[in-house]
Amino acid sequence: MRAPTRVPRKARVPERDVERTMTFAALAQAPDRRRTEARLLALVVLIAVFGYTYTGLSMGGLLPGGLAVFTAAMLFMTLVPHLVLRRYAPRADPLILPLTTLLTGIGLVLLHRLDLTYAQSPRLKTAQAANGQLLWTVIGVVACLAILLMLRDHRILQRYIYLTMVIALVLLMAPAFFGADMYGAKRWILLGPLSLQPGEFVKIMISVFFAGYLTVNRDALALAGRRVMGIQLPPGRQLAPIFTIWAISLLVLIFERDLGTSLIFFGVFVIMLYMATDRTSWVVCGLLMATVGAAVVGSLEPHVHGRVTAWLDPMRAFTKAGQAEHMSDQLAQALFSFGSGGISGSGLGQGRPELIGFAGNSDFILTTVGEELGLAGVMAVIMLYVLLAQRGLRVGLSARDPFGKLLAVGLSGALLLQVFVVAGGVTGLIPLTGKALPFLAKGGSSLVANWLMVALLLRISDHAQRRREPV
């Protein structure tokens, strides 16, 4: 009797080998992405260097003294990350890095423009910020490259979500006990001559935690509960997470008087919760709880109440600035600045953004854009943010693993929320929050944290494209 013929099993290729073994057509697609990125980066360098040169000529009639250093820094910010992406993330999204670099370059030009005014008016007693921002930009780019080199798979972060959340809560609550009270809020920790804003890094950590937590518990959170006024509410037991996050955000708002961080912290959770469960009831609950919490704290906490009062009647705050405590005329000055800019603006270097005081190079840097570049410049900057967030959301939609999908959406949502609370505050849409405008405003912590966020988006996009390509 003849023994049965044994059919050899098809060798199973490990997942890591699958991701590296691509067809010639798939391998040919990666250089096209990087060539597109290279062309856009070259355009970004030209725009930034032109803006820097034009500012010096417009305000002083001479080429700015730091033009060579600025050009070298822009070349470093574009060339080195581009080469690293070619080698270690060749399939990453080709627009994320150019958009980030362009926003950073615009911020450096605006800070340089403000420094020239502060140098000509010592009575303003405002320290120059462009050189320090340039140094922090280089540090942020190096941190971004370090993440790309060390983190070859973003799914490794899912193993440490609880450790990440513990660190995030410690950093979030640290300013309330060890922080310095600056500009009416306690969001900074002073380390000698340096100041650190832990909240800028917390938004990344909570996105990592929520992505891992919701990946595991999304089915339980998607259960249907009672129907109230036509809205299907979640079950009472599953409401515990959102109540916990709501309570933590209120504590941050009460003890640190930081309205912006509380809104971002709570908003990111609601966005990711909706993304994981696809239930509108979670969004409704989140909006109601955010409104109730902000109303209660706004009526009880003096600093927050002062900002709400100035938001409701900015002209009254302008006339009584300095007479009443917690009353500021900055919002009225910002509205004057936007109004004087009109559609096309007064021209770079021809406005008076220094009238807002120290806020001229913080969250109110958008008013410099509105006054000197007009409504057209403001819309261009906002569209750059929207396009960057759209690329991040596109990365989330293209990711195959649930953790990467939620993480990309959470990071993009955090960026959009921060832009919204800053732009909405300076234009009078919502009360002022004091948060830094990402990539544009002065702030080393914000700059480094946002470049770390970009590194994660690049890594997720590279991994998502590898999984989509045929073997």
C-alpha positions in Angstrom: 0.0 0.0 0.0 1.4 3.3 -1.0 1.9 5.9 1.6 -0.2 9.0 1.1 1.7 11.8 -0.6 2.4 14.6 1.9 1.6 18.1 0.5 4.2 20.5 1.8 2.7 23.4 3.8 3.1 26.9 2.4 5.7 28.6 4.5 4.3 31.3 6.7 6.1 34.6 6.3 6.5 36.5 9.5 4.6 39.8 9.7 7.9 41.7 9.8 9.1 40.0 6.6 5.7 40.6 5.0 6.0 44.3 5.6 9.4 44.3 4.0 8.7 42.1 1.0 7.0 44.3 -1.5 6.4 44.2 -5.2 8.4 46.3 -7.6 5.3 48.5 -8.2 4.9 49.1 -4.4 8.6 49.9 -4.0 8.5 52.3 -6.9 5.7 54.3 -5.1 7.8 55.3 -2.1 10.4 57.4 -4.0 7.5 59.3 -5.7 6.2 60.3 -2.2 9.7 61.5 -1.2 10.2 63.4 -4.4 7.0 65.2 -3.9 8.0 66.0 -0.3 11.4 67.3 -1.5 9.8 69.7 -3.9 7.5 71.0 -1.3 10.3 71.4 1.3 12.3 73.4 -1.2 9.3 75.7 -1.7 8.9 76.0 2.1 12.6 77.1 2.5 12.1 79.8 -0.2 8.9 81.1 1.5 10.5 81.3 4.9 13.8 82.9 3.8 11.9 85.4 1.7 9.7 86.3 4.6 12.6 86.7 7.0 14.5 88.9 4.4 11.5 91.0 3.6 10.8 91.7 7.3 14.4 93.0 7.7 14.2 95.2 4.6 10.7 96.5 5.5 11.6 97.5 9.1 15.2 98.5 8.9 16.1 98.9 5.2 18.9 96.4 5.5 19.3 92.6 5.2 18.7 91.1 8.7 21.9 90.1 10.5 20.8 86.6 11.3 19.9 85.7 7.7 22.6 83.1 7.3 21.8 81.4 10.6 18.1 81.3 9.8 18.7 79.9 6.3 21.0 77.2 7.8 18.4 76.3 10.4 15.7 76.0 7.7 17.9 73.8 5.6 18.5 71.6 8.6 14.8 71.4 9.4 14.0 70.3 5.9 17.0 68.3 4.6 17.8 66.1 7.6 14.2 64.9 8.3 13.7 64.3 4.6 16.8 62.1 4.5 15.7 60.2 7.6 12.3 59.6 6.2 13.8 58.3 2.9 15.7 55.7 4.9 13.5 54.8 7.8 9.9 55.7 6.8 9.9 55.9 3.0 6.1 55.4 2.7 5.1 58.2 5.2 2.7 60.9 4.1 4.5 63.4 1.9 2.6 66.5 3.1 2.9 66.3 6.9 6.6 67.3 7.1 6.3 70.3 4.6 3.2 71.6 6.3 4.8 71.4 9.7 8.0 73.1 8.5 6.1 75.9 6.8 4.1 76.7 9.9 7.3 76.6 12.0 9.1 78.9 9.5 6.1 81.4 9.5 6.3 81.4 13.3 10.0 82.2 13.3 9.5 85.0 10.8 6.7 86.6 13.0 8.8 86.3 16.2 11.7 88.0 14.4 9.4 90.7 13.3 8.2 91.3 16.8 11.7 91.2 18.2 12.7 94.1 15.9 9.9 96.2 17.4 10.7 95.2 21.0 14.4 96.2 20.4 13.3 99.6 19.1 11.0 100.2 22.1 12.8 99.2 25.3 9.9 100.7 27.3 7.8 97.7 26.4 10.2 95.5 28.6 9.5 92.4 26.5 12.3 89.9 26.0 13.2 88.9 22.5 12.1 85.4 21.6 13.2 84.6 18.0 16.6 83.2 18.9 15.3 81.0 21.7 12.5 79.8 19.5 15.0 78.9 16.8 17.0 76.8 19.3 13.8 75.1 20.5 12.9 74.4 16.9 16.2 72.5 16.4 15.6 70.6 19.6 12.1 69.7 18.5 13.3 68.4 15.1 16.0 66.3 16.8 13.3 64.8 19.1 11.2 64.1 16.1 14.1 62.3 14.4 14.8 60.3 17.5 11.3 59.0 17.7 11.4 58.0 14.0 14.7 56.2 14.6 13.9 54.4 17.8 10.1 53.7 17.4 9.9 51.4 14.4 6.4 50.2 15.2 3.8 52.5 16.9 2.0 49.5 18.3 4.7 49.1 20.9 3.2 52.1 22.7 0.0 50.0 23.4 1.9 47.9 25.9 2.6 50.8 28.2 -0.8 52.7 28.1 -1.3 52.6 31.9 2.2 53.7 32.7 1.7 56.5 30.2 -1.5 57.6 31.9 0.1 57.6 35.3 2.9 59.8 34.1 0.4 62.1 32.3 -1.7 62.6 35.4 1.5 63.4 37.5 2.5 65.9 34.9 -1.0 67.3 34.6 -1.4 67.9 38.3 2.2 69.0 39.0 1.7 72.7 38.2 -1.1 72.9 40.8 1.4 72.0 43.6 4.9 73.0 42.3 4.1 75.3 39.4 4.5 79.1 39.0 1.6 81.5 38.8 2.2 83.3 35.5 -0.3 85.4 33.5 -3.1 84.3 35.8 -2.7 80.5 35.3 -0.6 77.8 36.9 0.5 75.8 33.9 4.3 76.2 34.1 6.9 74.4 36.2 10.1 76.4 36.6 13.4 74.5 36.3 16.0 77.1 37.0 16.0 79.6 34.1 13.7 77.3 32.0 10.0 76.9 32.2 8.1 73.7 31.3 4.4 73.4 30.3 3.6 69.7 31.1 0.1 70.1 29.5 1.7 70.2 26.0 3.1 66.7 26.5 0.1 65.4 28.3 -2.1 65.8 25.2 0.1 63.2 23.5 0.2 60.9 26.5 -3.6 60.9 26.9 -4.1 60.2 23.2 -1.8 57.1 23.6 -3.8 56.0 26.7 -7.2 56.6 25.2 -6.3 54.8 22.0 -5.1 51.7 23.9 -8.0 51.8 26.3 -10.7 52.2 23.7 -9.2 49.5 21.5 -9.8 47.0 24.3 -13.2 48.4 25.6 -14.9 49.7 22.5 -17.5 47.0 22.4 -18.6 47.6 26.0 -18.8 51.4 25.4 -20.9 51.0 22.3 -23.8 49.4 24.2 -27.1 51.1 24.0 -28.9 52.4 27.1 -32.0 54.4 27.7 -33.6 56.7 25.2 -34.1 60.3 26.5 -35.7 63.0 24.3 -34.9 60.9 21.2 -31.2 60.4 22.1 -29.9 56.9 22.8 -27.8 57.4 25.9 -25.0 55.0 26.9 -25.6 52.6 29.8 -25.0 54.0 33.3 -22.1 51.7 34.0 -20.3 52.7 30.8 -20.7 56.4 31.7 -18.0 56.0 34.4 -15.0 56.8 32.1 -16.5 60.0 30.8 -17.5 61.1 34.3 -13.9 60.4 35.5 -12.3 62.4 32.7 -14.8 65.2 33.3 -13.9 65.4 37.0 -10.2 65.5 36.2 -10.6 68.3 33.7 -12.6 70.3 36.2 -9.9 69.8 38.8 -7.3 71.1 36.4 -9.5 74.1 35.6 -10.1 74.9 39.3 -6.6 74.4 40.7 -4.6 75.6 37.7 -7.0 78.0 36.2 -6.1 76.5 32.8 -9.2 76.6 30.6 -7.4 75.6 27.4 -5.8 72.4 28.7 -9.1 71.3 30.3 -11.0 71.8 27.0 -8.3 69.9 25.0 -8.1 67.1 27.6 -11.8 66.5 27.6 -12.4 67.1 23.9 -9.8 64.6 22.8 -11.4 61.9 24.9 -14.9 62.6 23.4 -13.6 62.7 19.8 -11.8 59.4 20.3 -14.8 57.9 22.1 -17.0 58.8 19.1 -14.4 57.4 16.7 -14.3 54.1 18.6 -18.0 53.6 19.2 -19.7 55.6 16.4 -22.3 56.7 18.9 -23.6 60.3 18.8 -24.8 60.0 22.4 -21.3 60.2 23.7 -20.7 63.5 21.9 -24.0 64.9 23.3 -23.0 63.8 26.8 -19.6 65.3 26.4 -20.8 68.7 25.2 -23.4 68.9 28.0 -20.9 68.1 30.6 -18.3 70.5 29.2 -20.8 73.3 29.2 -22.0 72.7 32.7 -18.4 72.4 34.0 -17.3 75.5 32.3 -20.3 77.5 33.5 -19.9 76.5 37.1 -16.1 77.1 37.2 -16.5 80.4 35.2 -18.9 81.7 37.8 -16.8 80.7 40.9 -13.1 81.0 39.9 -12.1 84.7 39.7 -9.5 84.4 37.0 -11.8 82.4 34.7 -14.7 84.7 35.6 -12.6 87.7 34.5 -11.9 86.2 31.1 -15.6 85.3 30.6 -16.5 88.9 31.6 -14.0 90.4 29.1 -15.3 88.0 26.4 -18.9 89.1 27.0 -18.1 92.8 26.8 -14.5 93.4 25.5 -15.1 97.2 25.1 -16.1 97.6 28.7 -13.0 95.6 29.7 -10.9 97.9 27.5 -12.1 101.0 29.2 -11.8 99.6 32.7 -8.5 97.7 32.2 -6.3 98.2 35.3 -9.2 99.4 37.5 -10.7 96.0 38.1 -8.8 92.9 39.1 -8.7 90.0 36.5 -9.8 92.5 33.8 -7.7 92.7 30.7 -8.0 94.8 27.5 -6.1 92.3 25.3 -9.2 90.9 23.6 -10.3 94.5 22.6 -6.8 95.2 21.3 -6.9 92.0 19.3 -10.2 93.1 17.7 -8.7 96.5 16.9 -5.8 94.7 15.3 -7.9 92.5 13.1 -10.1 95.4 12.1 -7.1 97.6 11.1 -5.7 94.7 8.9 -8.7 94.5 6.7 -8.6 92.0 3.8 -4.9 92.3 2.7 -3.3 93.7 5.8 -0.9 96.6 6.4 2.2 94.7 5.2 4.7 92.7 7.1 6.5 94.9 9.6 4.0 97.9 9.1 1.5 97.1 11.9 1.4 97.8 15.7 1.1 94.3 17.3 3.2 95.4 20.2 0.2 97.3 21.6 -1.1 94.0 23.0 2.0 93.8 25.2 3.6 90.5 26.2 0.8 88.6 24.4 2.1 89.7 21.1 4.3 86.7 20.9 2.1 84.1 22.7 -1.5 83.1 21.9 -2.1 86.6 20.3 0.5 86.0 17.6 -2.4 85.4 15.3 -3.3 89.1 15.6 0.0 89.9 14.1 -1.0 87.8 11.1 -4.4 89.5 10.9 -3.0 93.0 11.2 -0.1 92.8 8.8 -1.3 90.0 6.4 -5.0 90.7 6.7 -7.9 88.3 6.5 -6.2 86.5 3.6 -3.2 85.7 5.7 -5.3 84.5 8.6 -7.3 82.2 6.4 -4.1 80.9 4.8 -2.7 80.0 8.2 -5.9 78.4 9.3 -6.0 76.4 6.1 -2.5 75.1 6.8 -3.6 73.8 10.2 -6.8 72.3 8.6 -4.8 70.6 5.9 -2.3 69.2 8.5 -5.1 67.9 10.6 -6.8 66.4 7.5 -3.6 64.5 6.6 -3.6 63.2 10.2 -7.2 62.1 10.0 -6.4 60.5 6.6 -3.6 58.5 8.2 -6.1 57.3 10.9 -8.6 56.2 8.2 -5.9 54.4 6.3 -4.4 52.6 9.3 -5.4 48.9 9.6 -4.8 48.4 13.3 -7.4 49.9 15.7 -4.7 51.4 18.0 -3.0 53.3 15.2 -6.4 54.5 13.8 -7.5 55.9 17.1 -4.1 57.4 18.0 -3.8 59.3 14.7 -7.4 60.6 15.1 -6.6 61.6 18.7 -3.4 63.5 17.8 -5.1 65.3 14.9 -8.1 66.1 17.1 -5.8 67.6 19.8 -4.2 69.8 17.2 -7.5 71.0 15.9 -8.8 71.7 19.4 -5.8 73.7 20.3 -6.0 75.8 17.2 -9.7 76.3 17.8 -9.3 77.4 21.5 -6.5 79.8 20.5 -8.0 81.3 17.4 -11.5 81.4 18.9 -10.2 83.2 22.0 -8.3 86.0 20.1 -11.2 86.5 17.7 -13.8 86.7 20.4 -15.6 83.5 19.6 -14.9 81.9 23.0 -13.2 83.2 26.2 -9.4 83.5 26.1 -7.5 80.4 27.1 -3.9 81.5 27.0 -2.7 78.4 25.1 0.1 78.7 22.6 -0.8 78.5 18.9 1.0 75.3 17.6 4.3 75.9 15.7 3.7 79.7 15.5 3.7 81.0 19.1 6.6 81.4 21.5 7.0 78.3 23.7 9.6 75.6 23.7 7.4 73.0 25.4 4.7 73.5 22.8 7.1 73.3 19.9 8.9 70.1 21.1 5.5 68.4 21.9 4.1 69.2 18.5 7.1 67.9 16.7 6.8 64.7 18.7 3.2 64.5 17.6 4.3 64.9 13.9 6.8 62.0 14.4 4.0 59.7 15.6 1.8 60.6 12.6 4.7 60.0 10.2 5.4 56.6 11.8 1.7 55.5 11.7 1.3 56.7 8.1 4.4 54.7 7.0 3.1 51.6 8.8 -0.4 52.0 7.3 1.0 52.3 3.8 3.2 49.2 4.2 0.2 47.1 5.3 -1.9 48.3 2.3 0.7 47.4 -0.3 0.5 44.0 -1.9 3.1 41.3 -1.1 
